[in-house]
Amino acid sequence: MTATIVIENCDLNTTVEVSKKAANTGGSRLGLKTNDKITIRDLLYGLLLCSGNDDAVA
């Protein structure tokens, strides 16, 4: 569901900065760190392939 919402509502080329909350999310993770900068396209890729919980929060 998260992926669908992102695809429908976001510019995939937008860069976001990873929050402390996202970086500290438990469970399956992509390995994002606080203040990392990453495009929404790359976050979506990590969400779908790695099922990264930190990724979804970011």
mmCIF file of the N, C-alpha and C atoms, coordinates in Angstrom:
data_MODEL
# 
_entry.id   MODEL 
# 
loop_
_atom_site.group_PDB 
_atom_site.id 
_atom_site.type_symbol 
_atom_site.label_atom_id 
_atom_site.label_alt_id 
_atom_site.label_comp_id 
_atom_site.label_asym_id 
_atom_site.label_entity_id 
_atom_site.label_seq_id 
_atom_site.pdbx_PDB_ins_code 
_atom_site.Cartn_x 
_atom_site.Cartn_y 
_atom_site.Cartn_z 
_atom_site.occupancy 
_atom_site.B_iso_or_equiv 
_atom_site.pdbx_formal_charge 
_atom_site.auth_seq_id 
_atom_site.auth_comp_id 
_atom_site.auth_asym_id 
_atom_site.auth_atom_id 
_atom_site.pdbx_PDB_model_num 
ATOM 1   N N  . MET A 1 1  ? 0.823  -1.192 0.000  1.00 0.00 ? 1  MET A N  1 
ATOM 2   C CA . MET A 1 1  ? 0.000  0.000  0.000  1.00 0.00 ? 1  MET A CA 1 
ATOM 3   C C  . MET A 1 1  ? 0.872  1.262  0.000  1.00 0.00 ? 1  MET A C  1 
ATOM 4   N N  . THR A 1 2  ? 1.940  1.234  0.779  1.00 0.00 ? 2  THR A N  1 
ATOM 5   C CA . THR A 1 2  ? 2.836  2.392  0.816  1.00 0.00 ? 2  THR A CA 1 
ATOM 6   C C  . THR A 1 2  ? 3.373  2.701  -0.570 1.00 0.00 ? 2  THR A C  1 
ATOM 7   N N  . ALA A 1 3  ? 3.791  1.666  -1.302 1.00 0.00 ? 3  ALA A N  1 
ATOM 8   C CA . ALA A 1 3  ? 4.334  1.859  -2.651 1.00 0.00 ? 3  ALA A CA 1 
ATOM 9   C C  . ALA A 1 3  ? 3.301  2.489  -3.576 1.00 0.00 ? 3  ALA A C  1 
ATOM 10  N N  . THR A 1 4  ? 2.072  2.048  -3.514 1.00 0.00 ? 4  THR A N  1 
ATOM 11  C CA . THR A 1 4  ? 1.008  2.591  -4.359 1.00 0.00 ? 4  THR A CA 1 
ATOM 12  C C  . THR A 1 4  ? 0.791  4.072  -4.079 1.00 0.00 ? 4  THR A C  1 
ATOM 13  N N  . ILE A 1 5  ? 0.748  4.439  -2.818 1.00 0.00 ? 5  ILE A N  1 
ATOM 14  C CA . ILE A 1 5  ? 0.546  5.838  -2.442 1.00 0.00 ? 5  ILE A CA 1 
ATOM 15  C C  . ILE A 1 5  ? 1.706  6.695  -2.950 1.00 0.00 ? 5  ILE A C  1 
ATOM 16  N N  . VAL A 1 6  ? 2.933  6.201  -2.805 1.00 0.00 ? 6  VAL A N  1 
ATOM 17  C CA . VAL A 1 6  ? 4.106  6.940  -3.276 1.00 0.00 ? 6  VAL A CA 1 
ATOM 18  C C  . VAL A 1 6  ? 4.057  7.128  -4.788 1.00 0.00 ? 6  VAL A C  1 
ATOM 19  N N  . ILE A 1 7  ? 3.792  6.072  -5.522 1.00 0.00 ? 7  ILE A N  1 
ATOM 20  C CA . ILE A 1 7  ? 3.756  6.142  -6.985 1.00 0.00 ? 7  ILE A CA 1 
ATOM 21  C C  . ILE A 1 7  ? 2.693  7.120  -7.469 1.00 0.00 ? 7  ILE A C  1 
ATOM 22  N N  . GLU A 1 8  ? 1.550  7.134  -6.820 1.00 0.00 ? 8  GLU A N  1 
ATOM 23  C CA . GLU A 1 8  ? 0.448  7.988  -7.237 1.00 0.00 ? 8  GLU A CA 1 
ATOM 24  C C  . GLU A 1 8  ? 0.626  9.457  -6.841 1.00 0.00 ? 8  GLU A C  1 
ATOM 25  N N  . ASN A 1 9  ? 1.448  9.737  -5.826 1.00 0.00 ? 9  ASN A N  1 
ATOM 26  C CA . ASN A 1 9  ? 1.470  11.086 -5.266 1.00 0.00 ? 9  ASN A CA 1 
ATOM 27  C C  . ASN A 1 9  ? 2.823  11.783 -5.228 1.00 0.00 ? 9  ASN A C  1 
ATOM 28  N N  . CYS A 1 10 ? 3.885  11.125 -5.604 1.00 0.00 ? 10 CYS A N  1 
ATOM 29  C CA . CYS A 1 10 ? 5.214  11.723 -5.443 1.00 0.00 ? 10 CYS A CA 1 
ATOM 30  C C  . CYS A 1 10 ? 5.961  11.829 -6.763 1.00 0.00 ? 10 CYS A C  1 
ATOM 31  N N  . ASP A 1 11 ? 6.821  12.824 -6.840 1.00 0.00 ? 11 ASP A N  1 
ATOM 32  C CA . ASP A 1 11 ? 7.787  12.938 -7.928 1.00 0.00 ? 11 ASP A CA 1 
ATOM 33  C C  . ASP A 1 11 ? 8.962  12.048 -7.535 1.00 0.00 ? 11 ASP A C  1 
ATOM 34  N N  . LEU A 1 12 ? 9.196  10.978 -8.273 1.00 0.00 ? 12 LEU A N  1 
ATOM 35  C CA . LEU A 1 12 ? 10.196 9.988  -7.905 1.00 0.00 ? 12 LEU A CA 1 
ATOM 36  C C  . LEU A 1 12 ? 11.623 10.533 -7.942 1.00 0.00 ? 12 LEU A C  1 
ATOM 37  N N  . ASN A 1 13 ? 11.824 11.693 -8.552 1.00 0.00 ? 13 ASN A N  1 
ATOM 38  C CA . ASN A 1 13 ? 13.156 12.294 -8.616 1.00 0.00 ? 13 ASN A CA 1 
ATOM 39  C C  . ASN A 1 13 ? 13.452 13.211 -7.431 1.00 0.00 ? 13 ASN A C  1 
ATOM 40  N N  . THR A 1 14 ? 12.478 13.421 -6.555 1.00 0.00 ? 14 THR A N  1 
ATOM 41  C CA . THR A 1 14 ? 12.662 14.258 -5.373 1.00 0.00 ? 14 THR A CA 1 
ATOM 42  C C  . THR A 1 14 ? 13.637 13.587 -4.405 1.00 0.00 ? 14 THR A C  1 
ATOM 43  N N  . THR A 1 15 ? 14.535 14.385 -3.850 1.00 0.00 ? 15 THR A N  1 
ATOM 44  C CA . THR A 1 15 ? 15.473 13.875 -2.846 1.00 0.00 ? 15 THR A CA 1 
ATOM 45  C C  . THR A 1 15 ? 14.929 14.207 -1.465 1.00 0.00 ? 15 THR A C  1 
ATOM 46  N N  . VAL A 1 16 ? 15.010 13.236 -0.565 1.00 0.00 ? 16 VAL A N  1 
ATOM 47  C CA . VAL A 1 16 ? 14.563 13.444 0.814  1.00 0.00 ? 16 VAL A CA 1 
ATOM 48  C C  . VAL A 1 16 ? 15.730 13.186 1.756  1.00 0.00 ? 16 VAL A C  1 
ATOM 49  N N  . GLU A 1 17 ? 15.644 13.777 2.951  1.00 0.00 ? 17 GLU A N  1 
ATOM 50  C CA . GLU A 1 17 ? 16.640 13.545 3.988  1.00 0.00 ? 17 GLU A CA 1 
ATOM 51  C C  . GLU A 1 17 ? 16.038 12.603 5.021  1.00 0.00 ? 17 GLU A C  1 
ATOM 52  N N  . VAL A 1 18 ? 16.764 11.567 5.370  1.00 0.00 ? 18 VAL A N  1 
ATOM 53  C CA . VAL A 1 18 ? 16.270 10.538 6.289  1.00 0.00 ? 18 VAL A CA 1 
ATOM 54  C C  . VAL A 1 18 ? 16.240 11.091 7.709  1.00 0.00 ? 18 VAL A C  1 
ATOM 55  N N  . SER A 1 19 ? 15.084 10.970 8.344  1.00 0.00 ? 19 SER A N  1 
ATOM 56  C CA . SER A 1 19 ? 14.919 11.451 9.716  1.00 0.00 ? 19 SER A CA 1 
ATOM 57  C C  . SER A 1 19 ? 15.490 10.434 10.708 1.00 0.00 ? 19 SER A C  1 
ATOM 58  N N  . LYS A 1 20 ? 15.685 10.885 11.939 1.00 0.00 ? 20 LYS A N  1 
ATOM 59  C CA . LYS A 1 20 ? 16.147 9.993  13.010 1.00 0.00 ? 20 LYS A CA 1 
ATOM 60  C C  . LYS A 1 20 ? 15.129 8.878  13.228 1.00 0.00 ? 20 LYS A C  1 
ATOM 61  N N  . LYS A 1 21 ? 13.843 9.227  13.169 1.00 0.00 ? 21 LYS A N  1 
ATOM 62  C CA . LYS A 1 21 ? 12.783 8.233  13.357 1.00 0.00 ? 21 LYS A CA 1 
ATOM 63  C C  . LYS A 1 21 ? 12.882 7.144  12.296 1.00 0.00 ? 21 LYS A C  1 
ATOM 64  N N  . ALA A 1 22 ? 13.059 7.539  11.032 1.00 0.00 ? 22 ALA A N  1 
ATOM 65  C CA . ALA A 1 22 ? 13.160 6.553  9.952  1.00 0.00 ? 22 ALA A CA 1 
ATOM 66  C C  . ALA A 1 22 ? 14.412 5.694  10.122 1.00 0.00 ? 22 ALA A C  1 
ATOM 67  N N  . ALA A 1 23 ? 15.535 6.326  10.454 1.00 0.00 ? 23 ALA A N  1 
ATOM 68  C CA . ALA A 1 23 ? 16.798 5.603  10.593 1.00 0.00 ? 23 ALA A CA 1 
ATOM 69  C C  . ALA A 1 23 ? 16.759 4.584  11.726 1.00 0.00 ? 23 ALA A C  1 
ATOM 70  N N  . ASN A 1 24 ? 15.940 4.840  12.736 1.00 0.00 ? 24 ASN A N  1 
ATOM 71  C CA . ASN A 1 24 ? 15.863 3.951  13.893 1.00 0.00 ? 24 ASN A CA 1 
ATOM 72  C C  . ASN A 1 24 ? 14.701 2.968  13.831 1.00 0.00 ? 24 ASN A C  1 
ATOM 73  N N  . THR A 1 25 ? 14.020 2.886  12.699 1.00 0.00 ? 25 THR A N  1 
ATOM 74  C CA . THR A 1 25 ? 12.900 1.959  12.559 1.00 0.00 ? 25 THR A CA 1 
ATOM 75  C C  . THR A 1 25 ? 13.425 0.525  12.564 1.00 0.00 ? 25 THR A C  1 
ATOM 76  N N  . GLY A 1 26 ? 12.779 -0.328 13.347 1.00 0.00 ? 26 GLY A N  1 
ATOM 77  C CA . GLY A 1 26 ? 13.207 -1.722 13.473 1.00 0.00 ? 26 GLY A CA 1 
ATOM 78  C C  . GLY A 1 26 ? 12.625 -2.620 12.389 1.00 0.00 ? 26 GLY A C  1 
ATOM 79  N N  . GLY A 1 27 ? 12.915 -3.898 12.507 1.00 0.00 ? 27 GLY A N  1 
ATOM 80  C CA . GLY A 1 27 ? 12.425 -4.884 11.538 1.00 0.00 ? 27 GLY A CA 1 
ATOM 81  C C  . GLY A 1 27 ? 13.329 -4.953 10.322 1.00 0.00 ? 27 GLY A C  1 
ATOM 82  N N  . SER A 1 28 ? 12.771 -5.356 9.210  1.00 0.00 ? 28 SER A N  1 
ATOM 83  C CA . SER A 1 28 ? 13.530 -5.430 7.958  1.00 0.00 ? 28 SER A CA 1 
ATOM 84  C C  . SER A 1 28 ? 13.977 -4.032 7.565  1.00 0.00 ? 28 SER A C  1 
ATOM 85  N N  . ARG A 1 29 ? 15.270 -3.886 7.233  1.00 0.00 ? 29 ARG A N  1 
ATOM 86  C CA . ARG A 1 29 ? 15.815 -2.551 7.016  1.00 0.00 ? 29 ARG A CA 1 
ATOM 87  C C  . ARG A 1 29 ? 16.666 -2.483 5.765  1.00 0.00 ? 29 ARG A C  1 
ATOM 88  N N  . LEU A 1 30 ? 16.725 -1.295 5.187  1.00 0.00 ? 30 LEU A N  1 
ATOM 89  C CA . LEU A 1 30 ? 17.602 -1.009 4.063  1.00 0.00 ? 30 LEU A CA 1 
ATOM 90  C C  . LEU A 1 30 ? 18.973 -0.561 4.570  1.00 0.00 ? 30 LEU A C  1 
ATOM 91  N N  . GLY A 1 31 ? 19.036 -0.034 5.785  1.00 0.00 ? 31 GLY A N  1 
ATOM 92  C CA . GLY A 1 31 ? 20.292 0.431  6.366  1.00 0.00 ? 31 GLY A CA 1 
ATOM 93  C C  . GLY A 1 31 ? 20.482 1.930  6.265  1.00 0.00 ? 31 GLY A C  1 
ATOM 94  N N  . LEU A 1 32 ? 19.384 2.678  6.178  1.00 0.00 ? 32 LEU A N  1 
ATOM 95  C CA . LEU A 1 32 ? 19.463 4.133  6.092  1.00 0.00 ? 32 LEU A CA 1 
ATOM 96  C C  . LEU A 1 32 ? 19.951 4.710  7.415  1.00 0.00 ? 32 LEU A C  1 
ATOM 97  N N  . LYS A 1 33 ? 20.708 5.804  7.318  1.00 0.00 ? 33 LYS A N  1 
ATOM 98  C CA . LYS A 1 33 ? 21.210 6.489  8.502  1.00 0.00 ? 33 LYS A CA 1 
ATOM 99  C C  . LYS A 1 33 ? 20.634 7.907  8.556  1.00 0.00 ? 33 LYS A C  1 
ATOM 100 N N  . THR A 1 34 ? 20.534 8.450  9.763  1.00 0.00 ? 34 THR A N  1 
ATOM 101 C CA . THR A 1 34 ? 20.038 9.805  9.953  1.00 0.00 ? 34 THR A CA 1 
ATOM 102 C C  . THR A 1 34 ? 20.819 10.778 9.063  1.00 0.00 ? 34 THR A C  1 
ATOM 103 N N  . ASN A 1 35 ? 20.083 11.642 8.386  1.00 0.00 ? 35 ASN A N  1 
ATOM 104 C CA . ASN A 1 35 ? 20.612 12.680 7.491  1.00 0.00 ? 35 ASN A CA 1 
ATOM 105 C C  . ASN A 1 35 ? 21.082 12.166 6.137  1.00 0.00 ? 35 ASN A C  1 
ATOM 106 N N  . ASP A 1 36 ? 20.956 10.857 5.862  1.00 0.00 ? 36 ASP A N  1 
ATOM 107 C CA . ASP A 1 36 ? 21.231 10.372 4.506  1.00 0.00 ? 36 ASP A CA 1 
ATOM 108 C C  . ASP A 1 36 ? 20.299 11.097 3.548  1.00 0.00 ? 36 ASP A C  1 
ATOM 109 N N  . LYS A 1 37 ? 20.765 11.350 2.352  1.00 0.00 ? 37 LYS A N  1 
ATOM 110 C CA . LYS A 1 37 ? 19.921 11.951 1.312  1.00 0.00 ? 37 LYS A CA 1 
ATOM 111 C C  . LYS A 1 37 ? 19.748 10.911 0.222  1.00 0.00 ? 37 LYS A C  1 
ATOM 112 N N  . ILE A 1 38 ? 18.496 10.683 -0.197 1.00 0.00 ? 38 ILE A N  1 
ATOM 113 C CA . ILE A 1 38 ? 18.183 9.623  -1.146 1.00 0.00 ? 38 ILE A CA 1 
ATOM 114 C C  . ILE A 1 38 ? 16.932 10.017 -1.935 1.00 0.00 ? 38 ILE A C  1 
ATOM 115 N N  . THR A 1 39 ? 16.875 9.612  -3.196 1.00 0.00 ? 39 THR A N  1 
ATOM 116 C CA . THR A 1 39 ? 15.694 9.940  -3.997 1.00 0.00 ? 39 THR A CA 1 
ATOM 117 C C  . THR A 1 39 ? 14.527 9.038  -3.615 1.00 0.00 ? 39 THR A C  1 
ATOM 118 N N  . ILE A 1 40 ? 13.334 9.535  -3.867 1.00 0.00 ? 40 ILE A N  1 
ATOM 119 C CA . ILE A 1 40 ? 12.143 8.736  -3.612 1.00 0.00 ? 40 ILE A CA 1 
ATOM 120 C C  . ILE A 1 40 ? 12.165 7.485  -4.491 1.00 0.00 ? 40 ILE A C  1 
ATOM 121 N N  . ARG A 1 41 ? 12.708 7.585  -5.709 1.00 0.00 ? 41 ARG A N  1 
ATOM 122 C CA . ARG A 1 41 ? 12.826 6.415  -6.596 1.00 0.00 ? 41 ARG A CA 1 
ATOM 123 C C  . ARG A 1 41 ? 13.659 5.310  -5.921 1.00 0.00 ? 41 ARG A C  1 
ATOM 124 N N  . ASP A 1 42 ? 14.789 5.696  -5.329 1.00 0.00 ? 42 ASP A N  1 
ATOM 125 C CA . ASP A 1 42 ? 15.640 4.708  -4.664 1.00 0.00 ? 42 ASP A CA 1 
ATOM 126 C C  . ASP A 1 42 ? 14.978 4.168  -3.395 1.00 0.00 ? 42 ASP A C  1 
ATOM 127 N N  . LEU A 1 43 ? 14.247 5.027  -2.685 1.00 0.00 ? 43 LEU A N  1 
ATOM 128 C CA . LEU A 1 43 ? 13.501 4.555  -1.517 1.00 0.00 ? 43 LEU A CA 1 
ATOM 129 C C  . LEU A 1 43 ? 12.442 3.534  -1.930 1.00 0.00 ? 43 LEU A C  1 
ATOM 130 N N  . LEU A 1 44 ? 11.765 3.813  -3.027 1.00 0.00 ? 44 LEU A N  1 
ATOM 131 C CA . LEU A 1 44 ? 10.739 2.893  -3.523 1.00 0.00 ? 44 LEU A CA 1 
ATOM 132 C C  . LEU A 1 44 ? 11.365 1.550  -3.901 1.00 0.00 ? 44 LEU A C  1 
ATOM 133 N N  . TYR A 1 45 ? 12.502 1.597  -4.561 1.00 0.00 ? 45 TYR A N  1 
ATOM 134 C CA . TYR A 1 45 ? 13.230 0.383  -4.926 1.00 0.00 ? 45 TYR A CA 1 
ATOM 135 C C  . TYR A 1 45 ? 13.558 -0.428 -3.667 1.00 0.00 ? 45 TYR A C  1 
ATOM 136 N N  . GLY A 1 46 ? 14.092 0.236  -2.638 1.00 0.00 ? 46 GLY A N  1 
ATOM 137 C CA . GLY A 1 46 ? 14.419 -0.451 -1.390 1.00 0.00 ? 46 GLY A CA 1 
ATOM 138 C C  . GLY A 1 46 ? 13.195 -0.996 -0.687 1.00 0.00 ? 46 GLY A C  1 
ATOM 139 N N  . LEU A 1 47 ? 12.116 -0.263 -0.747 1.00 0.00 ? 47 LEU A N  1 
ATOM 140 C CA . LEU A 1 47 ? 10.867 -0.702 -0.121 1.00 0.00 ? 47 LEU A CA 1 
ATOM 141 C C  . LEU A 1 47 ? 10.358 -1.982 -0.767 1.00 0.00 ? 47 LEU A C  1 
ATOM 142 N N  . LEU A 1 48 ? 10.408 -2.029 -2.095 1.00 0.00 ? 48 LEU A N  1 
ATOM 143 C CA . LEU A 1 48 ? 9.853  -3.171 -2.818 1.00 0.00 ? 48 LEU A CA 1 
ATOM 144 C C  . LEU A 1 48 ? 10.774 -4.396 -2.795 1.00 0.00 ? 48 LEU A C  1 
ATOM 145 N N  . LEU A 1 49 ? 12.073 -4.190 -2.902 1.00 0.00 ? 49 LEU A N  1 
ATOM 146 C CA . LEU A 1 49 ? 12.992 -5.324 -2.972 1.00 0.00 ? 49 LEU A CA 1 
ATOM 147 C C  . LEU A 1 49 ? 13.487 -5.789 -1.607 1.00 0.00 ? 49 LEU A C  1 
ATOM 148 N N  . CYS A 1 50 ? 13.708 -4.873 -0.703 1.00 0.00 ? 50 CYS A N  1 
ATOM 149 C CA . CYS A 1 50 ? 14.250 -5.236 0.621  1.00 0.00 ? 50 CYS A CA 1 
ATOM 150 C C  . CYS A 1 50 ? 13.183 -5.245 1.708  1.00 0.00 ? 50 CYS A C  1 
ATOM 151 N N  . SER A 1 51 ? 12.002 -4.760 1.357  1.00 0.00 ? 51 SER A N  1 
ATOM 152 C CA . SER A 1 51 ? 10.945 -4.588 2.341  1.00 0.00 ? 51 SER A CA 1 
ATOM 153 C C  . SER A 1 51 ? 11.459 -3.795 3.547  1.00 0.00 ? 51 SER A C  1 
ATOM 154 N N  . GLY A 1 52 ? 12.184 -2.716 3.245  1.00 0.00 ? 52 GLY A N  1 
ATOM 155 C CA . GLY A 1 52 ? 12.808 -1.935 4.313  1.00 0.00 ? 52 GLY A CA 1 
ATOM 156 C C  . GLY A 1 52 ? 11.827 -1.095 5.097  1.00 0.00 ? 52 GLY A C  1 
ATOM 157 N N  . ASN A 1 53 ? 11.664 -1.385 6.391  1.00 0.00 ? 53 ASN A N  1 
ATOM 158 C CA . ASN A 1 53 ? 10.767 -0.605 7.228  1.00 0.00 ? 53 ASN A CA 1 
ATOM 159 C C  . ASN A 1 53 ? 11.283 0.813  7.426  1.00 0.00 ? 53 ASN A C  1 
ATOM 160 N N  . ASP A 1 54 ? 12.610 0.984  7.567  1.00 0.00 ? 54 ASP A N  1 
ATOM 161 C CA . ASP A 1 54 ? 13.170 2.324  7.697  1.00 0.00 ? 54 ASP A CA 1 
ATOM 162 C C  . ASP A 1 54 ? 12.889 3.129  6.446  1.00 0.00 ? 54 ASP A C  1 
ATOM 163 N N  . ASP A 1 55 ? 12.955 2.471  5.328  1.00 0.00 ? 55 ASP A N  1 
ATOM 164 C CA . ASP A 1 55 ? 12.688 3.060  4.019  1.00 0.00 ? 55 ASP A CA 1 
ATOM 165 C C  . ASP A 1 55 ? 11.247 3.582  3.940  1.00 0.00 ? 55 ASP A C  1 
ATOM 166 N N  . ALA A 1 56 ? 10.294 2.781  4.388  1.00 0.00 ? 56 ALA A N  1 
ATOM 167 C CA . ALA A 1 56 ? 8.883  3.183  4.328  1.00 0.00 ? 56 ALA A CA 1 
ATOM 168 C C  . ALA A 1 56 ? 8.608  4.397  5.208  1.00 0.00 ? 56 ALA A C  1 
ATOM 169 N N  . VAL A 1 57 ? 9.251  4.465  6.365  1.00 0.00 ? 57 VAL A N  1 
ATOM 170 C CA . VAL A 1 57 ? 9.046  5.599  7.258  1.00 0.00 ? 57 VAL A CA 1 
ATOM 171 C C  . VAL A 1 57 ? 9.612  6.872  6.652  1.00 0.00 ? 57 VAL A C  1 
ATOM 172 N N  . ALA A 1 58 ? 10.783 6.763  6.001  1.00 0.00 ? 58 ALA A N  1 
ATOM 173 C CA . ALA A 1 58 ? 11.392 7.934  5.344  1.00 0.00 ? 58 ALA A CA 1 
ATOM 174 C C  . ALA A 1 58 ? 10.488 8.455  4.255  1.00 0.00 ? 58 ALA A C  1 
# 
